């Protein structure tokens, strides 16, 4: 009986090994439109080091001592933002005013230590993608803050900018035509009367008139958030054949995974499209503009910002496009 049980166990183990290892259906790769792919392996992150965290200083001011009446943080951008890659550190400095008070100690604190840590000297260490606030507080409770944006993948700016340019050119031409068609007949007559003058207008003026329809790309937080998300999609292998080419418009998943970690959700409604494969920027633009839903969003005047994430891995390029309607 024991020999029979042992034999059955061996057969079961062999069967399990065959199921888990054999067959073309489970090779670790998948196929999408003829393109073989596999999840990308993340590079190992080497974290820099900072010192010990702050301890709240005691108020030991005496009568007649010069006391601080404010503090400002130095070391961030003009808009109070610091951008860091995961594993890297930066140094912030506190400036008290008036200068040289009796107590110069300050307290540094992070709003989310899973994303950013800060030590007693204002050295900031980026731990994970997302957004956190660093606060510097004086003995008397005066404080200043800096917003820290942490990213892991910088993005392929050359390809991303190429796609942004193509989409913006198509948007500007389409919207300018629609505006001209909506113009009153009186204006049309006036334009005919001044046709000779208009003919001498420079091409720069035409370009300026089209620029008003183009989507803005100056939101740094949006740029890094979208790049981070497309990188995660590529690493996780979740841009696979079980999904459609496009994620669609306003799906909750995109609000929560792409935007809120970087506090971009405050801008309002979003339109997000994702696609991957052996596609150039021109092909992705053509695909986006050939889809009725995505083209409608691209041509919607209410959308003002655009962010393109692009990760190239060999022959496969992962694309993510998002547009935002501000409040």
C-alpha positions, 0 to 999 in steps of 0.5 A, spaced: 500 500 500 505 504 501 508 503 495 502 505 491 501 511 495 509 513 493 508 511 486 501 516 486 505 522 489 511 521 484 506 521 478 502 527 481 509 531 482 511 529 475 504 532 472 505 538 476 511 540 473 509 538 466 503 543 467 507 549 470 513 548 466 511 545 459 507 547 453 507 553 449 501 557 453 506 558 459 513 561 456 513 567 460 512 571 454 505 573 450 504 575 443 500 582 441 499 583 434 505 579 432 509 582 437 513 578 443 514 581 449 515 580 457 515 584 463 521 588 464 526 587 470 527 593 474 534 596 475 536 595 482 536 602 486 542 604 490 539 609 495 544 615 498 544 616 505 542 622 510 543 623 517 538 622 523 531 625 523 530 632 527 528 632 534 523 638 536 527 644 539 525 647 546 523 654 547 529 657 551 528 664 549 530 669 555 527 676 556 531 681 551 533 675 546 532 676 538 526 672 536 525 669 529 519 671 526 519 667 520 523 662 516 524 660 508 526 654 505 532 655 500 534 649 495 527 648 491 525 651 485 521 658 484 514 655 485 517 651 491 518 644 488 523 639 488 524 634 483 528 627 485 529 621 482 528 615 487 534 613 491 537 620 490 538 626 495 538 633 495 539 639 501 535 644 503 537 650 507 533 654 512 533 661 513 530 665 519 529 672 519 531 677 522 538 674 522 541 671 528 536 670 533 538 667 539 535 660 537 537 657 530 534 650 531 529 648 526 524 642 525 524 638 519 518 633 517 516 629 511 508 628 510 510 621 507 516 618 509 514 612 505 516 617 499 521 622 502 525 622 508 528 628 511 534 629 516 535 634 522 540 638 517 534 638 511 537 633 507 532 630 503 532 622 500 527 620 495 524 613 497 519 611 492 515 615 486 509 620 488 509 626 492 510 629 499 511 635 503 517 637 507 516 642 512 521 646 516 518 649 523 521 654 528 521 654 535 515 659 535 511 655 530 513 659 524 514 654 518 515 654 510 514 648 506 516 645 499 513 640 495 517 634 493 516 630 486 519 623 486 520 619 480 523 613 477 523 613 470 525 620 466 521 618 460 523 618 453 523 625 451 525 625 444 519 620 442 514 623 447 515 630 444 514 628 437 508 625 439 505 631 442 507 635 436 503 631 432 497 631 436 498 639 437 498 640 430 492 636 428 488 639 434 490 646 432 488 645 425 482 642 426 480 647 432 482 653 427 477 650 422 472 650 426 473 657 429 473 660 422 466 656 420 463 659 426 465 666 424 459 671 423 458 672 416 460 680 417 467 678 419 467 674 413 466 680 409 470 684 413 476 679 411 474 679 404 475 687 404 482 686 407 484 680 403 490 684 400 493 686 407 492 679 410 496 676 404 502 680 406 502 677 414 507 673 416 507 666 417 509 667 425 502 671 426 499 664 423 503 660 427 501 664 433 494 664 432 494 656 432 498 656 438 492 658 442 489 651 441 495 647 443 495 643 449 500 645 455 506 641 456 509 645 462 506 641 468 512 637 471 508 633 476 504 631 470 510 629 466 513 625 471 507 621 473 505 619 466 512 617 465 512 613 472 505 609 470 508 607 463 514 604 466 510 601 471 505 598 466 511 595 462 515 592 468 508 589 470 507 586 463 500 589 464 499 592 457 498 585 454 493 582 450 487 582 455 486 590 454 484 594 448 489 599 445 486 604 449 484 605 456 478 609 455 476 616 458 475 617 465 476 610 468 477 610 475 483 606 475 487 611 471 485 617 476 487 613 482 494 610 479 496 615 475 494 622 478 493 622 485 500 619 488 502 626 485 496 630 487 494 632 480 487 629 481 485 636 483 486 638 476 479 635 475 477 630 469 482 626 465 482 622 458 487 617 458 489 612 452 495 607 452 498 603 447 504 599 446 507 595 440 512 596 435 509 603 433 513 610 431 510 617 434 507 618 427 503 611 428 501 612 435 498 619 433 494 616 427 491 611 431 489 616 436 486 620 431 482 615 428 479 613 434 472 616 435 473 617 442 480 619 443 479 624 437 473 627 440 477 628 447 483 631 443 479 636 439 475 638 446 477 645 447 476 644 455 482 639 455 488 644 456 494 639 459 497 633 455 502 628 458 506 623 454 509 617 457 514 613 453 518 607 455 522 604 449 525 597 450 528 594 444 523 594 439 517 595 443 515 602 445 510 603 451 506 609 450 501 613 455 497 619 453 493 623 458 489 630 458 486 634 463 481 639 464 482 644 469 477 646 474 
